[in-house]
Amino acid sequence: MTFTVTVQPSGRTFTVERDEPILQAAIRQGVGLPYGCKDGACGSCKSRLLEGRVIHGAHQHKALTVEEEEAGFTLTCSAAAQTDIVIEARTVPGAGEFQVRKMPSRVSTIDRVAPDVAVVKMQLPANDPLRFHAGQYIEFILRDGSRRSYSMANAPHTQGDKPFVELHIRHMPGGKFTDQVFSTMKEKDILRMEGPFGSFFLREDSDKPMVLLASGTGFAPIKAIIEHMQFKAITRPAVLYWGCRSKADLYLHDWALEAAAQMPNLRYVPVLSEARPEDHWTGRTGFVHRVVMEDFPDLSGHQVYACGAPIMVESAQRDFVQQCKLPEEDFLADAFTSEADKHGD
């Protein structure tokens, strides 16, 4: 049995199978709904149910509270339609532009750039390059069918004659995939991946100045966006804030300095939350989103692109909207939810 989903205010329609998550059907049919984790953890796909009935699958309380559900909100990644439905959601131009597909990939290089971070480059099939927006992510399909998501840290134009994606992988001790990356993975290993996914990419129809906000390996999709801006000669003013614990965690600090030197419209502000004496740090310190608030007490005319730990993304969204007048629709985010994040509450 199939049902019809109508998205307002765009009027876009698509079909969904009974018990199929709404978001899964939208991605399959190239309909650009906003989303992040696809696992009921981040809340990026939260939409208002205007008509019809859905049943929610497993999701985290923080992503959709009981009060929000009673008020008519739904998570399209975990909700299955039981009737024809109408939802209110911003469609994201370009989110469904490129076909999601599975492909083999080969480990090209593994570069340990910090004690717990590896930059891994994956070679892709040369005859059928992956098409994606800078900021989107891929999923590795592991042998047991489980999946792990990583944002691509290179812009599409960098693929060239030998298509590849660059991934920034943080070691999560005990992690099924990252333990492998930091122990047994070697060059030329073959992995299956699927993508592109996600609605986190540059909104090129806007000319608002931007705050690019990253914590830890949340720097990966921000790096891709900066590469894309440079390639397309996008001159919107942008400030990159990269928050890490210590200087060693700023694993591509020199790259960021060089990008800011090459792009007159880009400024770079590194922030350390736990600067060590051996860092000899004279830069900004504290929580990275608080440093943004010190510099931009009024964000009403800006767009924010935030990526990193869920606690940083959630704090930034709440505080920027409530205290700095940032319009909710101008906060664009990708929270890096780990498997532990997805299954905790």
C-alpha positions in Angstrom: 0.0 0.0 0.0 1.3 3.5 -0.8 0.4 6.9 0.5 0.9 10.4 -0.9 3.0 12.9 1.0 2.4 16.6 0.2 5.0 19.1 1.3 3.9 22.6 2.1 4.4 25.4 1.2 6.1 24.1 -1.9 3.3 21.8 -2.9 5.7 19.1 -3.8 4.3 15.5 -3.6 5.8 12.0 -3.5 4.7 8.5 -2.6 5.7 6.5 0.4 5.2 2.8 1.1 3.3 1.8 4.2 5.8 1.5 7.1 8.6 3.2 5.0 10.2 6.2 6.7 9.0 9.4 5.0 12.6 10.7 4.6 13.7 7.4 3.0 11.0 7.8 0.4 11.9 11.4 -0.2 15.6 10.6 -0.8 14.7 7.7 -3.1 12.6 10.0 -5.2 15.0 13.0 -5.2 12.8 15.3 -3.0 15.0 17.7 -1.0 13.8 17.6 2.6 16.1 18.9 5.3 17.9 16.1 7.3 21.1 15.1 9.0 21.7 11.8 10.7 18.7 9.7 9.4 18.7 7.9 12.7 16.3 9.9 14.9 19.2 11.5 16.9 19.8 15.0 15.6 16.3 16.6 14.9 17.4 18.2 11.7 14.4 16.7 9.8 11.8 17.9 12.3 8.7 19.0 10.4 5.1 19.8 11.3 2.4 17.3 10.5 -0.6 19.3 9.1 -2.8 16.4 8.0 -2.9 12.6 8.3 -1.4 10.1 10.7 2.1 8.7 11.2 3.7 6.2 13.5 7.1 7.0 14.9 9.9 4.5 15.1 12.8 4.6 17.5 14.2 8.1 18.1 15.8 10.1 20.8 13.7 12.2 23.1 15.9 15.3 22.6 15.3 15.1 18.8 11.5 15.0 19.3 10.0 15.5 22.7 6.6 14.2 23.7 5.4 17.8 23.9 6.6 18.5 20.4 4.9 15.3 19.1 1.7 16.3 20.8 2.0 19.8 19.2 2.0 18.2 15.8 5.7 17.8 15.0 7.2 14.8 13.4 10.7 13.4 12.5 10.5 12.4 8.8 13.5 10.0 9.3 11.6 7.8 11.8 7.9 8.5 11.0 6.0 6.2 8.7 2.7 7.3 7.1 -0.5 5.5 8.0 -2.6 7.6 5.7 -2.0 10.3 3.0 -0.3 13.1 4.8 0.6 16.8 4.5 3.7 18.1 6.2 5.1 21.6 6.5 8.9 21.6 5.8 11.3 23.7 4.0 12.4 22.0 0.8 16.1 22.3 0.2 17.0 23.2 -3.4 19.6 20.8 -4.5 19.3 18.2 -1.7 17.8 15.6 -4.0 19.8 16.7 -7.1 22.3 13.9 -7.2 21.3 10.3 -7.2 22.2 8.3 -4.1 24.1 5.2 -5.1 26.4 2.4 -3.8 29.9 2.0 -5.1 33.2 0.4 -4.2 36.0 2.6 -2.9 39.7 1.8 -2.3 41.8 3.3 0.5 44.4 5.5 -1.2 46.2 7.1 1.8 45.8 7.1 5.6 47.5 10.2 7.2 47.6 10.4 11.0 47.3 14.1 11.5 46.6 14.0 15.2 46.8 11.3 17.9 43.2 10.5 17.4 42.4 11.8 13.9 43.2 10.2 10.5 42.7 11.9 7.1 41.7 9.0 4.8 41.5 9.4 1.1 39.3 6.9 -0.7 39.7 6.4 -4.5 36.4 6.1 -6.4 35.6 4.4 -9.7 37.1 6.6 -12.5 34.4 5.9 -15.1 31.5 7.1 -13.0 32.5 9.9 -10.6 30.4 10.6 -7.5 28.4 13.8 -7.8 27.8 15.7 -4.6 27.5 19.1 -2.9 30.4 20.3 -0.8 29.3 19.5 2.8 27.4 16.3 2.1 28.4 12.9 3.5 28.8 9.2 2.6 28.1 6.1 4.5 30.4 3.1 4.7 28.4 -0.2 4.5 30.2 -2.6 6.9 30.2 -6.4 6.4 27.4 -6.9 8.9 25.3 -4.4 7.2 25.8 -1.6 9.7 26.7 1.8 8.5 29.1 4.6 9.5 28.7 8.2 8.2 31.5 10.6 7.3 31.4 14.0 5.7 33.5 14.6 2.6 36.2 17.1 3.3 37.0 17.9 -0.3 34.8 19.9 -2.8 33.5 18.2 -5.9 35.8 20.0 -8.3 38.9 18.4 -6.6 38.1 14.9 -7.9 39.7 15.5 -11.2 40.8 12.5 -13.4 41.3 10.3 -10.3 38.1 10.7 -8.3 38.5 10.5 -4.6 36.9 11.7 -1.4 38.7 12.9 1.7 37.4 11.9 5.1 38.4 13.0 8.6 38.0 10.1 11.0 38.2 10.5 14.8 39.2 7.4 16.7 36.3 6.4 19.1 38.0 3.7 21.3 35.9 0.5 21.1 34.2 1.7 17.9 33.6 -1.1 15.4 34.8 0.9 12.5 37.3 3.5 13.9 39.2 0.8 15.8 39.8 -0.9 12.4 40.8 2.5 10.8 43.4 3.0 13.5 44.8 -0.6 13.6 44.3 -2.9 10.7 43.2 -0.7 7.8 45.8 -0.4 5.1 46.2 1.2 1.7 44.3 -0.6 -1.2 41.7 -2.0 1.2 38.3 -2.0 -0.5 35.2 -0.6 1.2 31.6 -0.2 0.0 30.0 3.2 0.4 26.8 4.9 -0.4 26.0 8.5 -1.0 25.7 11.4 -1.2 23.5 12.2 1.8 22.6 15.3 3.7 21.2 18.8 3.3 24.2 20.5 4.8 25.8 22.5 2.0 26.2 26.2 0.9 23.0 28.1 0.1 24.3 29.9 -2.9 21.1 31.9 -3.4 22.0 34.0 -0.4 24.5 36.8 -0.1 24.4 37.0 3.7 27.8 37.1 5.5 28.5 33.7 7.0 29.8 32.2 10.2 31.4 28.8 9.6 31.4 27.0 13.0 33.3 23.7 13.5 34.3 21.6 16.5 36.8 18.8 16.1 36.4 16.8 12.9 33.3 18.9 12.2 35.9 20.8 10.3 35.6 18.3 7.4 32.5 19.6 5.6 33.4 23.2 6.5 36.7 22.6 4.6 34.8 21.3 1.6 32.6 24.4 1.6 35.6 26.7 1.8 37.2 24.9 -1.1 34.0 25.3 -3.1 33.8 29.0 -2.3 37.3 29.5 -3.5 36.7 27.5 -6.7 33.5 29.3 -7.5 34.9 32.8 -6.5 32.1 33.3 -4.0 33.0 36.5 -2.2 30.5 36.5 0.6 32.2 37.5 3.9 32.9 34.5 6.0 34.5 33.9 9.4 35.7 30.3 10.2 35.6 29.5 14.0 37.3 26.1 14.7 37.0 24.9 18.3 39.2 22.1 19.6 40.6 21.1 23.0 44.3 21.6 22.5 46.5 22.9 19.7 47.3 19.4 18.6 43.6 18.9 17.8 43.7 21.7 15.2 44.9 19.1 12.8 44.7 21.3 9.7 45.6 24.6 11.3 48.1 25.5 8.6 45.6 24.7 5.9 43.1 27.1 7.5 45.7 29.8 7.8 46.6 29.4 4.2 43.0 29.5 3.0 42.4 32.7 5.0 45.5 34.2 3.5 44.4 33.4 -0.1 40.8 34.5 0.3 40.3 38.2 1.2 36.7 37.4 2.3 37.6 34.7 4.8 38.8 35.2 8.3 40.0 32.3 10.6 39.6 32.2 14.4 40.9 29.1 16.1 39.6 28.5 19.6 40.9 26.2 22.3 38.8 25.0 25.2 41.6 23.3 27.2 44.8 25.1 26.1 47.9 23.4 27.6 51.0 25.2 28.9 53.1 23.5 26.1 50.7 25.0 23.5 52.0 28.5 24.3 48.6 29.6 23.1 47.9 33.3 22.7 44.6 33.0 20.8 41.0 32.7 21.8 39.9 30.2 24.5 36.6 28.8 25.8 33.5 27.3 24.2 33.7 28.1 20.5 30.1 29.1 20.1 30.5 31.6 23.0 33.4 33.2 21.2 31.2 33.7 18.2 28.6 35.4 20.5 31.3 37.7 21.8 32.2 38.7 18.3 28.7 38.8 16.8 26.1 39.8 19.5 23.7 40.5 16.6 23.5 37.7 14.0 20.2 38.8 12.5 21.8 39.4 9.1 24.0 36.3 9.0 23.9 32.7 8.0 25.5 30.1 10.3 26.9 26.8 9.1 27.7 24.7 12.2 29.2 21.2 12.3 30.6 19.1 15.0 29.6 17.5 18.4 25.9 17.5 19.0 26.2 19.5 22.3 28.0 22.3 20.4 25.5 22.4 17.6 22.5 22.3 20.0 24.0 25.0 22.2 24.9 27.2 19.2 21.4 26.9 17.7 19.7 27.7 21.0 21.9 30.6 22.0 22.3 32.2 18.5 18.5 32.2 18.0 17.5 33.3 21.5 20.3 35.7 22.3 21.8 36.9 19.0 18.6 37.3 16.9 19.7 34.7 14.3 16.7 33.7 12.2 16.0 29.9 12.7 16.1 29.2 9.0 19.6 30.7 8.8 21.1 28.1 11.2 22.3 25.2 9.0 23.9 22.4 10.8 25.2 18.9 10.7 25.7 17.3 14.2 28.2 14.5 14.2 26.2 11.9 16.0 28.3 8.8 16.9 26.8 5.4 17.4 26.8 6.0 21.1 24.9 9.3 20.6 22.3 7.6 18.4 21.6 4.8 20.9 21.7 6.9 24.1 19.2 9.5 25.2 
